[in-house]
């Protein structure tokens, strides 16, 4: 039985092993604890070593396992005792399994974020319709914008139009000033802050948002208003003008917000930040 003293007898040996058997041979010698290895290439740095790619593979698998462990709702159980070292074939199988699990969790995470984003859009649309019902009942908006609109060739610029959406509450003052400047005062801005904070689908932070409606005359002002909304990251929603259409859209939003509702039975147009609409079932 060997001892830990340096006076223990040692023999300098040189082994020639086939590349296919090098891994398992060095592993067995290292586990036996009866051999020490000498570096025959001391001038070579770590990045020029022959097995640096295998070390990187193991490091990448370790990183993926840490990410998977952080995504799990509960701490995984401790691993079962097994062999301290794996063969190259077993490492390849393990790497494929880890990549598969990572891709599955990433897809689940993306789907969950998409569902949360759609849910947030439905909540904002429902609150917008409820808030704007009082806006359209106020006829002073139409009178004020009609009185301030510029007249060319003794004709009005057209029928009164509007754009409705949701914007961050902190941006409302500068948002309103910018709309006033680009239209030279020929708009009417109505707003109502959402009472309860909403939750960001990506970060989970609370969001304070405000519902707004911009009344205007003419297509040119409409394009300018949309550009300002895009610049302030406001989300535009399709909002009908009549009370009956508003009630119909509100009735369509409410069932989709109930727990356990089968969302594929209901189809709506998901808004985007540019004011356009994209179909989604």
C-alpha positions as CSV (number, residue, x, y, z in Angstrom):
1,X,0.0,0.0,0.0
2,X,1.4,3.3,-1.0
3,X,1.9,6.3,1.2
4,X,1.8,10.1,0.8
5,X,5.5,10.7,1.3
6,X,7.7,11.8,-1.5
7,X,10.2,9.1,-0.7
8,X,7.8,6.5,-2.1
9,X,9.3,4.7,-5.1
10,X,8.2,5.9,-8.5
11,X,8.9,4.8,-12.0
12,X,8.8,7.1,-15.1
13,X,6.8,5.4,-17.8
14,X,5.7,6.3,-21.3
15,X,2.5,4.8,-22.6
16,X,1.3,4.7,-26.1
17,X,-2.5,4.4,-26.3
18,X,-4.8,4.4,-29.3
19,X,-7.0,7.6,-29.6
20,X,-10.1,5.5,-29.3
21,X,-9.0,4.1,-25.9
22,X,-7.2,7.2,-24.6
23,X,-10.2,8.6,-22.7
24,X,-11.2,5.5,-20.8
25,X,-7.6,4.5,-20.1
26,X,-6.6,7.9,-18.6
27,X,-9.8,7.9,-16.6
28,X,-9.1,4.4,-15.1
29,X,-5.5,5.4,-14.2
30,X,-6.7,8.6,-12.6
31,X,-9.3,6.9,-10.5
32,X,-6.8,4.3,-9.4
33,X,-4.6,7.1,-7.9
34,X,-1.4,5.3,-8.7
35,X,-0.2,7.6,-11.5
36,X,0.8,11.2,-12.0
37,X,0.8,12.8,-15.5
38,X,3.5,15.0,-16.8
39,X,2.8,17.8,-19.3
40,X,4.8,17.2,-22.4
41,X,3.7,20.5,-24.0
42,X,4.3,23.2,-21.4
43,X,4.6,25.9,-24.1
44,X,1.1,25.4,-25.4
45,X,-1.6,27.6,-23.8
46,X,-5.0,26.3,-22.7
47,X,-6.8,27.4,-25.9
48,X,-4.4,25.3,-28.1
49,X,-4.9,22.1,-26.3
50,X,-6.3,19.1,-28.2
51,X,-9.3,18.5,-26.0
52,X,-10.3,22.1,-25.5
53,X,-13.4,21.6,-27.7
54,X,-14.6,18.7,-25.4
55,X,-14.1,21.0,-22.3
56,X,-16.2,23.7,-24.0
57,X,-18.9,21.2,-24.7
58,X,-19.1,20.2,-21.1
59,X,-19.1,23.8,-20.0
60,X,-21.9,24.6,-22.4
61,X,-24.0,21.6,-21.1
62,X,-23.4,22.8,-17.6
63,X,-24.6,26.3,-18.5
64,X,-27.8,24.8,-20.1
65,X,-28.5,22.7,-17.1
66,X,-28.2,25.8,-14.8
67,X,-30.7,27.6,-17.1
68,X,-33.1,24.7,-17.0
69,X,-32.9,24.5,-13.3
70,X,-33.6,28.2,-13.0
71,X,-36.7,27.9,-15.2
72,X,-38.3,25.1,-13.1
73,X,-40.9,26.1,-10.6
74,X,-39.4,23.9,-8.0
75,X,-35.9,22.9,-7.1
76,X,-35.1,19.5,-8.9
77,X,-34.3,16.5,-6.7
78,X,-30.6,15.7,-6.1
79,X,-29.2,13.4,-8.9
80,X,-28.9,9.7,-8.3
81,X,-25.5,8.3,-7.6
82,X,-23.8,7.1,-10.8
83,X,-20.5,6.7,-12.6
84,X,-18.1,9.6,-12.0
85,X,-17.2,9.7,-15.7
86,X,-19.1,9.1,-18.9
87,X,-17.9,7.6,-22.1
88,X,-17.8,9.7,-25.3
89,X,-20.9,8.0,-26.5
90,X,-22.8,8.7,-23.3
91,X,-21.7,12.3,-23.4
92,X,-23.1,12.6,-26.9
93,X,-26.4,11.1,-25.8
94,X,-26.5,13.4,-22.8
95,X,-25.8,16.5,-24.9
96,X,-28.7,15.6,-27.3
97,X,-31.0,15.1,-24.3
98,X,-30.1,18.5,-22.8
99,X,-30.5,20.3,-26.1
100,X,-33.9,18.8,-26.5
101,X,-35.0,19.8,-23.0
102,X,-33.7,23.3,-23.5
103,X,-35.6,23.7,-26.8
104,X,-38.8,22.4,-25.3
105,X,-38.6,24.8,-22.3
106,X,-37.7,27.7,-24.6
107,X,-40.8,27.0,-26.7
108,X,-43.0,26.7,-23.6
109,X,-41.6,30.0,-22.4
110,X,-42.3,31.7,-25.7
111,X,-45.9,30.4,-25.8
112,X,-46.5,31.5,-22.2
113,X,-45.2,35.0,-23.1
114,X,-47.5,35.1,-26.1
115,X,-50.5,34.1,-24.1
116,X,-49.7,36.7,-21.4
117,X,-49.3,39.4,-24.2
118,X,-52.6,38.5,-25.7
119,X,-54.2,38.5,-22.3
120,X,-52.8,42.0,-21.6
121,X,-54.1,43.2,-24.9
122,X,-57.6,41.9,-24.2
123,X,-57.6,43.6,-20.8
124,X,-56.4,46.9,-22.3
125,X,-59.0,46.6,-25.1
126,X,-61.8,45.9,-22.5
127,X,-60.8,48.8,-20.3
128,X,-60.4,51.1,-23.4
129,X,-64.0,50.4,-24.5
130,X,-65.3,50.9,-21.0
131,X,-63.5,54.2,-20.6
132,X,-64.2,55.6,-24.1
133,X,-67.9,55.1,-23.8
134,X,-68.0,58.3,-21.8
135,X,-65.8,60.1,-24.3
136,X,-68.2,59.6,-27.2
137,X,-71.1,60.7,-25.1
138,X,-69.4,64.1,-24.7
139,X,-70.5,66.2,-27.7
140,X,-68.2,69.1,-26.7
141,X,-65.3,67.3,-28.3
142,X,-66.9,67.4,-31.7
143,X,-67.9,71.1,-31.3
144,X,-64.4,72.2,-30.1
145,X,-62.5,70.5,-32.9
146,X,-65.0,71.6,-35.5
147,X,-64.6,75.2,-34.3
148,X,-60.8,75.1,-34.3
149,X,-60.2,73.2,-37.5
150,X,-58.8,75.2,-40.4
151,X,-61.0,75.9,-43.4
152,X,-59.7,75.8,-47.0
153,X,-61.9,77.0,-49.9
154,X,-64.7,77.5,-47.5
155,X,-65.0,73.8,-46.9
156,X,-64.2,71.7,-43.9
157,X,-61.4,69.2,-44.0
158,X,-63.8,66.2,-43.7
159,X,-65.6,64.2,-41.1
160,X,-64.3,64.0,-37.5
161,X,-62.0,61.0,-37.1
162,X,-60.4,59.5,-34.0
163,X,-57.7,57.1,-32.8
164,X,-57.9,55.3,-29.6
165,X,-55.2,53.4,-27.7
166,X,-53.2,52.9,-24.5
167,X,-49.9,54.6,-23.5
168,X,-47.7,54.6,-20.4
169,X,-49.0,57.1,-17.8
170,X,-45.6,58.7,-17.3
171,X,-45.5,59.7,-21.0
172,X,-49.0,61.3,-21.2
173,X,-47.9,65.0,-20.6
174,X,-45.2,65.0,-23.3
175,X,-47.4,62.8,-25.5
176,X,-50.2,65.3,-25.4
177,X,-47.9,68.3,-26.0
178,X,-46.4,66.6,-29.1
179,X,-49.9,65.9,-30.5
180,X,-50.8,69.5,-30.0
181,X,-47.7,70.8,-31.7
182,X,-47.9,68.5,-34.8
183,X,-51.5,69.4,-35.3
184,X,-51.2,73.1,-34.5
185,X,-54.0,72.7,-32.0
186,X,-56.4,71.1,-34.4
187,X,-57.0,68.0,-32.2
188,X,-59.0,67.2,-29.1
189,X,-57.3,64.9,-26.6
190,X,-59.2,62.8,-24.0
191,X,-57.6,60.6,-21.4
192,X,-58.5,58.4,-18.5
193,X,-55.9,56.6,-16.3
194,X,-56.4,52.9,-15.7
195,X,-57.1,52.4,-12.0
196,X,-55.2,49.1,-11.4
197,X,-51.6,48.6,-12.6
198,X,-51.1,46.0,-15.3
199,X,-48.4,43.3,-15.4
200,X,-45.7,43.3,-18.1
201,X,-45.8,39.8,-19.8
202,X,-42.0,39.7,-20.2
203,X,-40.5,41.2,-17.0
204,X,-43.5,40.8,-14.7
205,X,-43.2,44.4,-13.5
206,X,-46.3,46.6,-12.8
207,X,-47.3,49.0,-15.6
208,X,-49.2,52.2,-15.1
209,X,-51.1,53.0,-18.3
210,X,-53.6,55.5,-19.5
211,X,-56.4,55.2,-22.1
212,X,-56.6,58.0,-24.7
213,X,-58.7,59.1,-27.7
214,X,-57.5,61.7,-30.2
215,X,-60.1,63.4,-32.3
216,X,-59.0,65.1,-35.5
217,X,-59.9,66.2,-39.0
218,X,-58.2,65.1,-42.2
219,X,-55.9,62.3,-43.3
220,X,-52.7,64.3,-42.9
221,X,-53.2,64.9,-39.2
222,X,-54.2,61.2,-38.9
223,X,-50.8,60.1,-40.3
224,X,-49.0,62.5,-38.0
225,X,-50.9,61.3,-35.0
226,X,-50.0,57.6,-35.8
227,X,-46.4,58.5,-36.1
228,X,-46.4,60.2,-32.7
229,X,-48.2,57.2,-31.2
230,X,-45.5,54.9,-32.6
231,X,-42.7,57.1,-31.3
232,X,-44.2,57.1,-27.7
233,X,-44.8,53.3,-27.9
234,X,-48.5,53.7,-27.6
235,X,-50.6,50.6,-28.5
236,X,-53.5,51.4,-30.8
237,X,-56.8,49.4,-30.7
238,X,-59.8,49.3,-33.0
239,X,-62.6,51.1,-31.2
240,X,-66.0,51.5,-32.8
241,X,-67.8,54.8,-32.5
242,X,-71.4,53.7,-31.9
243,X,-72.6,52.5,-28.5
244,X,-74.0,49.2,-30.0
245,X,-70.8,48.3,-31.7
246,X,-68.9,49.0,-28.5
247,X,-71.2,46.8,-26.5
248,X,-70.7,44.0,-29.1
249,X,-66.9,44.2,-28.9
250,X,-67.1,44.4,-25.1
251,X,-69.2,41.2,-25.1
252,X,-66.6,39.5,-27.2
253,X,-63.7,40.5,-24.9
254,X,-65.3,39.5,-21.6
255,X,-65.6,35.7,-22.3
256,X,-62.0,35.4,-23.4
257,X,-60.9,36.8,-20.1
258,X,-62.6,34.2,-18.0
259,X,-60.5,31.4,-16.5
260,X,-60.7,28.2,-18.5
261,X,-62.2,29.8,-21.6
262,X,-61.2,28.1,-24.9
263,X,-59.6,30.9,-26.7
264,X,-59.7,29.2,-30.1
265,X,-63.4,29.7,-30.3
266,X,-63.0,33.4,-30.4
267,X,-61.2,35.4,-33.1
268,X,-60.1,39.0,-32.9
269,X,-57.7,41.4,-34.5
270,X,-54.6,41.8,-32.4
271,X,-53.3,45.4,-32.5
272,X,-49.8,46.5,-33.0
273,X,-47.9,49.7,-32.0
274,X,-48.2,51.1,-35.5
275,X,-51.9,51.2,-35.6
276,X,-52.3,48.3,-38.0
277,X,-54.1,45.0,-37.4
278,X,-52.9,41.5,-37.6
279,X,-55.3,38.5,-37.7
280,X,-55.0,35.9,-34.9
281,X,-57.2,33.0,-33.9
